[in-house]
């Protein structure tokens, strides 16, 4: 049966438990006129009953959905004849399990249905029916038991508000922990794979090498059979394109924010800001097309007219288009920060005889500086993590150069390239993607820590 239907049933049971708990709390004290004898408001007794009726059932449903398929698969495979699963590789066993599930659900399998597969599919289908009945039974039991528990505690002396607040605190801590543990899991997964890479390739070669060629040759006697994993060209290309993008986005975005927040009439601001923010909703692949089909040919033609040799895929083209894409981030965030500066600071500056431009430069801008720096940092992170524009406008060549007119590549593009298609995760070529991700994470973290220190230093002047 559908888990969605079961979820709605649990939510309906929680609503019913709330109603029963609240009514009982009012009834045990002799009616609405006597609710002052209750320790808490009647609604808290209803909340307590609803939480006990729903939370255990929802937790069971969550774990059941996550584990049911694995358990049913293991039980089904255990019932297969030994000669069917003997000498099967992991891939072929996965294909066999997929066929069994397809037959059990009525879909088409990847080949002819053998008697063993048909019998296993029937067994799998039967187990699914048993699991559904067991799930409904357990959910019903938990809901009834939780409702009875909450209903029983609807007494005048029971501290329902304290219990409800404690339960909600635990729920908030649980969800906060999920976010933290997810981040920790991502970092550890990248770290462990990076350690495996550095066991194959020295970290000094990776961090200080100037040659990037991760293509492993098929035969040892071929040139470059061991590959080259010097990441300096990738870091250089990433910084070059990001620098060009920020060189365009920060001045235009910041000046646009100042105009819209301080100078623009209300009518102009009402249509100018939505038009500017439309840029943020354009897919990055569209920016990539624009860079490859319009900006790059224009730059190449302009370069030929003035005697410059500009590559058809250049860092300049990618950086300019990326800067256009980032303008709304800088502008929108900076405008919100400027508008949040108290009006009293403006009025005080005007009262001392300062002009509007002097007020903006000497009062508003310094007060809004921490928020503006935060917006710029967000834009930098957006630029560093961009992939599609670089792939289509800057190319895949790992060139160690500071010339924006040449073709370069970035860390994110190489990560995508290394993990595209069927890969072997015991190869240095594939593991290099995790090393690149870890290095990019560490560098970004260091930059954020430095920026946070600067922001706090300036913020202290306006606390």
N, C-alpha and C positions, 0 to 999 in steps of 0.2 A: 504494500500500500504506500501511497505517497507520503513522504515525511512532512510535506507542506500541510496536508490535511490533518495529520496528527498534531502539528504545531498549532493550528487554529483550534483544535479541540482542547489542547492544554491552555491556551489563552482564554478560551471560553470558560474552562473550569476555574481559572484564576479569578475571572470576573464574578463567577458564582460564589466562590469562596470569600471574596471581598464582601459581597452582599450579605452572606450568612454571618460572617464574623462581626460586621458592623451592627446588624440587627440583633444579634445575641448580646452584644455589649450594651445596647440600649435597653433590651428587655430585662437583663439581670439587675439593673438598677431601678427598674420601675417606670421606665418611659423617658421621653425626651426631656421632660422637666427636671429629671434627676441626674442628668449626665454630668453635673458638677461633682458627683460622687466618684466618677471614674478618674483614674490616674491620668489617662490620656484621652484625647478626643476620640469619638467612636470610629472615625476613619482609620486611625492607626491600628485598631483591632482588626479591621477589615484588611488593611495592608499586610498585617502579620499573617493572617490566614491565607491570603493570596500568595504571599512569598513562599510559605511552606507547601502550598499546593502546587506551585509552578516550578520553583527553582530545582528541586531534586529531579522532577520529571524532565525538565529541559536539559539538565546535565546528563542524565541517562540517554536521552535522545541524541545528544551531541556525540557522546562516546560510541553509541550503538551505530550511528551512521558512519563514523570513522573506522570502525573495526569489523562491521558485519561482512563486508565483501572479502576481506582477508581471511576471516575465520571460515566462511562458507567455501572459499577456494581451497583452503588447506584441507578441510574435511572431504571435499570432492576429490581432490588429487589423491588423498590417502585411500580412497575406495577404488581407485583405478587398478587394474591388473598390473603386476610388476613388469610384465613384458612390454606393456604400453609405454611406461615411463623410463624403462631401462635405456641407458646410453643416450638419453636426450640432453642436448645442450640447453643452456639457460634460455637462449632465444627460441628454440623449437618448443620448449616447455611453455613459454609464454604464449606462443602461437596456439598450442593445444588448449591452454586455458581460455584463450580468447574465443576459440571455436566452440568450446563447451558453453560459455556464457552466451554466445550468439545463438546457438541452438536453443538454449533454455529460454531466451527472451523472444524467440521467433524470428530473429534476423538471419541473414544468409551467412554461412560460415565461409572460411577461406578455401575449402576444398570439399571433396565428397565426405558424407557423414558415415563414419564407421559405426558398427554396433557398439563398440566401447564408448565412443564419444556420445552416441545417442543415450546410452544408459547413464553416463555421467551427467549429461544435461538434464535428464529426468530426475536424477538424484539431487542435482543442484537446485532445480525448480522446487522439489519437495522441501528441501532445506530452507529455501526462501519463504515458503508458506509457513513453515514452523516458526521461523525467525520473526515473521510479521505478527503471528498470533502471540508469540512470547512477548514481543515488544509492546503490543497493545495491552496485554495483561499486566505487565510490569508497570507501564505508565498509569493504567487505571488504578492499580494498587497504591502507587506512590501518591497520586492525586487525592485519592480518598483518605489515605492515612495522613497526608499533610493537611487536608481540609479539617479532618477530625481533630488533629493536634492544635491547629490554630483556633478552631471553634471552642475547644475545651478550655483554652487559656483566656477566653474573653471574660475576665472577671474584674471587678472594680480595683483590686489591689495589684493587678498585673501591670508592669511597666511596659506597655506596648510601644510607646514612642521610642524609648531607649533601645528596645530590641530591634525595632524596624531600622533605626538609624545605624545600629551596629551591623545589621545584615547588609544594608546598602553600602556601608563603608567597606565591608569585605568584598562586595561585588565590584566596587570601584578599584580597590587594590588588585583584584584578580585581573580586570581588564587592563589596568596599567602595567601589571606584570607581564601580560601577554605581549604588549607592545615592546617592552624592554627585552623580554626573552627572544622575541622574533629578531630584533636588531642584533642581539648577542649571537643568535644562531647563524645569522647571515655572516657576521664578522668571523666567527669560528670556522664556518664552512670554507670561506675564502682563505683563511689563514692555514688550515690543514692542507688544502690543495697547493697553496703557495710553498709550504714547507717541502712537499713532495717534489715540486719543481726545483727548488734550490738544492735538493739532494742530487739532482741531475745536472744542474747548471750552477756554477759558482755565482753567489750574489754580487760579487765585485764585477764580474763580466756583465751581469744584467743591468746594474745601476750605472756603470761607467763605460760600458762598451758603446762604440759608435757605429756598429754595423748591425742592422736588423734584417735577418733573413731566416725566418723560422721553418722554412720548407725543408723537411728531412728527406734526403735522397734515399732511393730504394736500395742502392748498392753502396757498400762501404768505400769502393774505389772511386766513386764519383766525387766531383769537386763540391765542397760544402756539405759533405755527408752528415756531419754532426750538427748543422745549422748554426746560425749566428743570432744571439739573443741580447744584443746591446740595445737598451731601450732609450738611450739619449736622443736619437732622432725622433722618437715618438713624443717624448716630453717637450722637445723643442717645437715640434709642429703644433702640439696642443697649446702651448703658451703663446706661440705666434698668432694663431688664429683667434684665440681668446682675447689677446691684447688688441688686435685690430677691431674685433667686435665691440669691446668695451670702449675703445677710443671713439667709436661712433655713437654707441648707445647712451653712455653716461652723460655727455654734454647735452645731446638733444633731449633725452628723457628728463633730465633735471631741469633744463630751461623750460620745457613744455609744462612740467609740474608747477614751476613758479608762476608761469603765465596763467595757467588755468586756475590756480588757487588764489592769486593775489590781483591779477590785472583783468582777466577776462570777465565780460559781463555775464550775467546769469544765463541769458539766452544762448550766447556763444558756448558757454561751458556745457549747457544741456545737450548740445549735439556734438561738440568737438571731442569730449571725453569718450562717449560711446564709439565714435568713429575711430579714435586712436586705439581703443581697446579691442577693436575688431581684429587688429593685427595679432593679438594674443590667441585668437581662436582659429587662425589659419593653420592647417596641418603642416608639420615640418617638411613633409615630402613635397608639398606645393612650393615651399621656399626653395627646396632643392631643385625643382624644375625651373623656377625663376632664376636661380643662380646659374644653372647649367645652360639654359637656353637663351637667357637675356643678358645677365650681368657679365658672365665670362666672355662671350663673343664680343660684347661692347668693349670690355677692357682690352681684349686682344687687338681689336681693330684700332682702338685709340692708341695703344702702345705702338702699333706699326706706323701710325701717322706721325708719331713724334720720335721714332727711332728706337723704341724699347722692345725688347723681346719678352713678351708676357706669355706664359704657358696657357694652354687652353683650359687646364685645371690648375688654379693657383690659390695660394693662401689668401691673397687679397680679395678674390671673388667670394670665397667662402666666408671670410671675416666680415665683409661689408653686408652680405645678406643676413648673416647671423646677428650682426648689430641691429639691423632693421627689425628682426624678429624679437630682440630683447628690449627694444625701446618701450613697449607698453609696460613691461615689468618695472622698469626703473621709474617711469612716469607715474604710473598708478600708485605704487607704494610711496614714492616721494610726496605725491600730492596729499595722500591720506595723512602722512606724518606732518606736513606743513599745516594742514587744516586742524590738526590736533593741538597745535600750539595755542595756549590760552589767549583769548582776545585782550585780556588785561595787559599782556606784554606789549601788544601793538598800541593800545591806547596810551600806555605809559610812555612809549617811545615818541608817539605823536605829541603828547603833552609837553615833552622836553624840546620840541621844535624839530625833530628829525623828519626828513622826507620819507616817502614810501619806499624808495630804493634803499635809503640808508637803514630803514627799519628792517627791510628784508635781509640786507647784508650783515648787519651788526646785531640783530636781535632774533629774528625768526630763523635764519639759516643756522646760526650756532646752536639754538635750542633744539632744532630738528635734526642736527647732525647725526646723533646715534641711530635714529630711524632711517635716515638716508643711507648711512653706511650699511645698515642691515639689508636694505633693498638692493644696494649695489652688490653685496655679497651673494644674495639670492640670484642676481643676474649673472654673476661670475660662475656660480655653480651650474646654472642653466647652460652657459656657454661651454663649460668644460664637459658636460655630459651630452652635448648634442652630437648626433651621429649622421643623420640622413643628409644634411646640408654638406658636411665634409665629404661624404662618400661621393656625392654627385658633383660637387664643385671643386674639391681639392684633390681628389684621387686617393690612391692606395699606396703610392710610392713613399717609402720611409727615407726621406732625404734629410741630411743634417745640414740645414741652411737657415739663415736669418733673413733671406731675401723673400719678401712677400710676393714677388712675381713668379716664383717657382712653385712646383707641385710639392705638397707635403701631406702627411697623414697625422692622425691623432690616436691617443690611447684607446678611446671608445671604439673607433673604427676598427682597430686591430683586434680588439676583444670580440667584436661581432664576426670578423673574418675568421678568426681562429676557431670559433665555436659554431660555424655554419656547416651544416651537413653532418654526415656520420663521422664521429670522432672516437678515438681511443683515449680514454682518460688515464692511461699509463704512459702516454707519450709526452715528451717535453714540449712539443708544439702546442698541444691542447692545454697543458698545465700552465703554459706561459700566460694564457688569458687571465688566470686567477692571480698570478704574480702581478700583472699589470693592474688588475682591479685593486689589489691590496695596496700597492704603491700609490695609486691615485687616491685611495681612501685616506692613507696616512698623510699625504701632502695636503689634501683638502682639510683634514682635521687640524693640522698645524696652522694653516692659514686662518681658519675660523677662530682658533684660540688666540692668535695674535690680534685679529680684528676685534674680538670680544674684549681683550685688554684695552685696546685703544678706545673702544666705545665707552667702556666704564670710566676711563680716565676723563673723557670729555663730559660724560653725563654727570659727574660729581659737581661740576660747576653750576648745574641748573637744578639740583635737588632742592 
